[in-house]
Amino acid sequence: MGQVSHFLGIEFTWHHHPDGNVSVNLTQQSFTESLLESLGISSDTTSTFTTPYCAGISIDSIPSQSLSDMETDKLRLQFQSLVGSLNWLGHTTRPDISMVVSLLAQHQSQPSQGHIDAALYVAKYLSHTKTLGVFFSSSRRIQLETFLHFPLSSNLLSMSDANWGPQDASPTKSIMDLPLFASRSMSAFYINLLGPLDWMSKCQTVMAGSSAEAEIYATNECVKFLLELVQLFEFLEVRDIFMPGTTVVFNDNNACVNWSK
């Protein structure tokens, strides 16, 4: 059918390089602009906003409000519509908001005005970053480009991490602050294969007793996806190309690494 330019609201910008390599940018600028227009937000009327997760807004600590049924229904509908749009972006081309969207999504049944304000903060952040997306290239990079630089052993890079405890890392003030068996810890992983192949950020289903335990849960989520990927590549008969030998999972918690071994 030819080279794709748009698919499910995602815009594809292709680059064919002289050396024969191909790269592509995946963005959702039009979708983001439509969302911002519906909210009455533009980059001209907002100052530069930092990454939502580090904005000083502790979403999991926002207090609930006592509202009438009519007010609650109106607030819930507004919040669910906004979070649904943000979730679509976070799952397709904007991994940078997936963490904060996961936190917001936990309050869809009974949001407060504070949750609405936090979601609008994410939208204002998008107004200054609407051209960002994900990038794939057939030219494999041999180093991970971040604050640490080390050679990669294979085409596929997998990393897992966890956040143990509340978003602002504050201690629980009393036993009444958190419902029994409720967890604030988050699991996350990132898989790179010539570009951001998949990522995840979600609340853990159990209350981890330590940071090491939280990291183990996160690594387990990463490994489960890798096992699915192995089965897919074996079905397509391309595992020897993309996942030959043993796949290394990077994790920054020494206790988790030793337990996994």
C-alpha positions as CSV (number, residue, x, y, z in Angstrom):
1,M,0.0,0.0,0.0
2,G,3.0,2.3,-0.1
3,Q,4.9,4.1,2.6
4,V,2.7,4.9,5.6
5,S,2.4,8.6,6.5
6,H,-0.5,8.5,9.0
7,F,-2.0,5.6,11.0
8,L,-4.4,5.8,14.0
9,G,-3.5,9.5,14.6
10,I,0.2,8.8,14.5
11,E,2.3,10.8,11.9
12,F,5.3,9.0,10.3
13,T,8.2,11.1,8.9
14,W,10.6,9.0,6.9
15,H,14.3,9.6,6.1
16,H,16.3,7.6,3.5
17,H,20.0,8.1,4.1
18,P,22.7,7.9,1.5
19,D,24.3,4.9,3.2
20,G,21.1,2.9,2.7
21,N,19.8,3.2,6.2
22,V,16.3,4.2,7.0
23,S,14.9,6.2,10.0
24,V,11.5,7.3,11.0
25,N,10.0,9.7,13.5
26,L,6.6,8.9,15.1
27,T,4.7,11.9,16.5
28,Q,1.2,12.8,17.4
29,Q,1.4,16.6,17.0
30,S,-2.0,17.0,15.4
31,F,-3.7,14.9,18.1
32,T,-2.0,16.9,20.8
33,E,-2.9,20.2,19.2
34,S,-6.6,19.1,19.0
35,L,-6.5,18.1,22.7
36,L,-5.0,21.4,23.7
37,E,-7.5,23.4,21.6
38,S,-10.4,21.6,23.4
39,L,-8.8,22.6,26.7
40,G,-8.1,26.2,25.7
41,I,-4.4,25.7,26.2
42,S,-1.7,27.1,23.9
43,S,2.1,27.5,24.2
44,D,1.6,31.2,23.8
45,T,-0.4,31.5,27.0
46,T,1.7,29.1,29.2
47,S,5.2,29.3,30.4
48,T,7.7,26.4,30.0
49,F,6.6,23.4,32.1
50,T,9.0,20.8,33.4
51,T,8.5,17.0,33.2
52,P,5.2,16.3,35.0
53,Y,6.6,13.6,37.3
54,C,9.1,16.0,38.7
55,A,6.8,19.0,38.9
56,G,6.4,18.9,42.7
57,I,2.8,17.7,42.3
58,S,2.4,14.5,44.4
59,I,-0.6,13.0,42.7
60,D,-0.9,10.1,45.1
61,S,-1.1,12.5,48.0
62,I,-3.9,14.8,46.6
63,P,-6.8,14.8,49.1
64,S,-10.3,13.8,48.1
65,Q,-13.2,16.3,48.1
66,S,-16.7,16.1,49.5
67,L,-18.9,16.9,46.6
68,S,-22.5,16.4,45.6
69,D,-23.4,13.5,43.3
70,M,-23.9,16.0,40.4
71,E,-20.6,17.7,41.0
72,T,-18.8,14.3,41.3
73,D,-20.3,13.0,38.0
74,K,-19.3,16.2,36.1
75,L,-15.7,16.1,37.5
76,R,-15.4,12.4,36.8
77,L,-16.5,12.8,33.2
78,Q,-14.0,15.6,32.6
79,F,-11.2,13.8,34.3
80,Q,-11.8,10.5,32.5
81,S,-11.9,12.2,29.1
82,L,-8.6,14.0,29.7
83,V,-6.8,11.0,31.2
84,G,-8.0,8.8,28.3
85,S,-6.4,11.2,25.8
86,L,-3.2,11.4,27.8
87,N,-3.1,7.7,28.2
88,W,-3.4,7.3,24.4
89,L,-0.3,9.5,24.0
90,G,1.6,7.8,26.8
91,H,1.1,4.4,25.2
92,T,2.0,5.3,21.6
93,T,4.6,8.0,21.2
94,R,5.1,9.8,24.5
95,P,6.8,7.5,27.1
96,D,7.9,10.6,29.0
97,I,4.3,11.0,30.4
98,S,3.5,7.3,30.9
99,M,4.5,7.5,34.6
100,V,2.4,10.5,35.5
101,V,-0.5,9.2,33.5
102,S,-0.4,5.9,35.3
103,L,-0.7,7.8,38.6
104,L,-3.6,9.9,37.4
105,A,-5.4,6.8,36.0
106,Q,-5.7,5.4,39.5
107,H,-8.1,8.2,40.6
108,Q,-10.6,8.0,37.7
109,S,-13.5,6.7,39.9
110,Q,-13.5,9.6,42.3
111,P,-11.2,12.5,41.3
112,S,-10.9,15.8,43.0
113,Q,-10.1,19.3,41.6
114,G,-6.5,18.6,42.5
115,H,-6.4,15.7,40.1
116,I,-7.9,17.8,37.4
117,D,-5.2,20.5,38.0
118,A,-2.5,17.8,37.9
119,A,-3.8,16.4,34.6
120,L,-4.0,20.0,33.1
121,Y,-0.3,20.4,34.2
122,V,0.5,17.5,31.9
123,A,-1.4,19.1,29.1
124,K,0.5,22.4,29.5
125,Y,3.7,20.4,29.4
126,L,2.6,18.9,26.1
127,S,1.9,22.3,24.7
128,H,5.7,23.0,24.8
129,T,6.7,19.5,23.7
130,K,4.1,18.6,21.1
131,T,6.7,17.8,18.4
132,L,8.4,15.1,20.5
133,G,7.8,11.4,19.7
134,V,9.8,8.2,19.2
135,F,12.5,7.6,16.7
136,F,13.6,4.3,15.0
137,S,16.6,3.8,12.8
138,S,18.0,0.8,11.0
139,S,21.5,2.1,11.9
140,R,22.2,0.4,15.3
141,R,23.9,2.5,17.9
142,I,26.6,0.7,19.8
143,Q,26.3,2.8,23.0
144,L,23.5,3.8,25.3
145,E,23.3,7.6,25.1
146,T,22.7,8.8,28.6
147,F,24.7,10.1,31.6
148,L,26.4,6.7,31.6
149,H,28.0,5.3,28.5
150,F,28.7,1.6,28.0
151,P,28.7,-0.7,24.9
152,L,25.6,-2.7,24.2
153,S,26.0,-6.5,23.9
154,S,23.1,-7.0,21.5
155,N,20.6,-5.3,19.2
156,L,18.0,-5.3,22.0
157,L,18.3,-3.2,25.2
158,S,16.0,-3.9,28.2
159,M,16.0,-2.0,31.5
160,S,13.8,-2.2,34.5
161,D,13.3,0.0,37.5
162,A,11.0,0.7,40.4
163,N,9.9,3.5,42.7
164,W,9.4,2.2,46.2
165,G,6.9,4.2,48.2
166,P,5.0,7.4,47.5
167,Q,5.8,9.7,44.6
168,D,7.4,12.4,46.8
169,A,9.4,9.8,48.7
170,S,7.8,11.0,52.0
171,P,7.2,8.5,54.8
172,T,3.7,7.5,55.6
173,K,2.5,9.7,58.5
174,S,0.1,7.2,60.0
175,I,-1.4,3.8,59.4
176,M,-4.6,5.6,58.3
177,D,-2.8,7.4,55.4
178,L,-2.8,4.3,53.2
179,P,-5.5,1.6,53.0
180,L,-4.5,-1.9,54.0
181,F,-2.6,-3.8,51.3
182,A,-2.6,-0.7,49.0
183,S,0.6,0.0,47.2
184,R,2.2,3.2,46.0
185,S,5.2,1.6,44.5
186,M,5.6,1.7,40.7
187,S,7.1,-0.8,38.3
188,A,8.6,0.3,35.0
189,F,10.6,-1.1,32.1
190,Y,11.9,0.1,28.8
191,I,12.7,-2.1,25.7
192,N,14.8,-0.6,22.9
193,L,15.2,-2.3,19.5
194,L,16.4,0.2,16.9
195,G,14.2,2.6,18.8
196,P,11.7,2.6,21.7
197,L,9.9,-0.8,21.1
198,D,7.9,-1.0,24.3
199,W,7.7,0.6,27.8
200,M,5.5,0.2,30.9
201,S,4.8,2.2,34.1
202,K,2.2,1.0,36.5
203,C,1.3,0.7,40.1
204,Q,2.4,-2.6,41.7
205,T,-0.4,-4.9,42.8
206,V,1.2,-5.8,46.1
207,M,2.9,-3.8,48.9
208,A,6.6,-4.4,48.6
209,G,8.4,-4.7,51.9
210,S,11.7,-3.2,50.6
211,S,13.1,-1.4,47.6
212,A,14.8,-4.6,46.5
213,E,11.4,-6.4,46.5
214,A,9.9,-3.6,44.5
215,E,12.7,-3.9,42.0
216,I,12.2,-7.6,41.7
217,Y,8.5,-7.1,40.8
218,A,9.5,-4.5,38.1
219,T,12.1,-6.9,36.6
220,N,9.6,-9.7,36.5
221,E,7.3,-7.5,34.4
222,C,10.1,-6.8,32.1
223,V,11.0,-10.5,31.7
224,K,7.4,-11.4,31.0
225,F,7.3,-9.0,28.1
226,L,10.7,-10.4,26.8
227,L,9.3,-13.9,26.9
228,E,6.4,-12.8,24.7
229,L,8.8,-11.1,22.4
230,V,10.9,-14.3,22.1
231,Q,7.8,-16.2,21.1
232,L,6.8,-13.6,18.5
233,F,10.3,-13.5,17.0
234,E,10.4,-17.3,16.9
235,F,7.1,-17.4,15.0
236,L,8.4,-14.8,12.5
237,E,11.7,-16.7,12.3
238,V,13.8,-13.7,13.1
239,R,15.0,-14.4,16.7
240,D,18.6,-15.1,15.5
241,I,18.6,-11.6,14.1
242,F,17.2,-9.6,17.0
243,M,17.5,-11.8,20.1
244,P,20.4,-14.2,19.7
245,G,21.8,-15.9,22.8
246,T,20.9,-14.6,26.3
247,T,19.1,-11.3,26.7
248,V,20.5,-9.0,29.4
249,V,18.2,-7.0,31.7
250,F,19.7,-4.0,33.3
251,N,18.7,-3.0,36.8
252,D,20.3,-0.6,39.2
253,N,19.5,-2.5,42.4
254,N,22.3,-4.9,43.5
255,A,20.0,-6.9,45.8
256,C,17.6,-7.5,43.0
257,V,20.4,-8.5,40.6
258,N,21.8,-11.0,43.2
259,W,18.4,-12.5,43.9
260,S,17.7,-12.9,40.2
261,K,20.9,-14.8,39.8
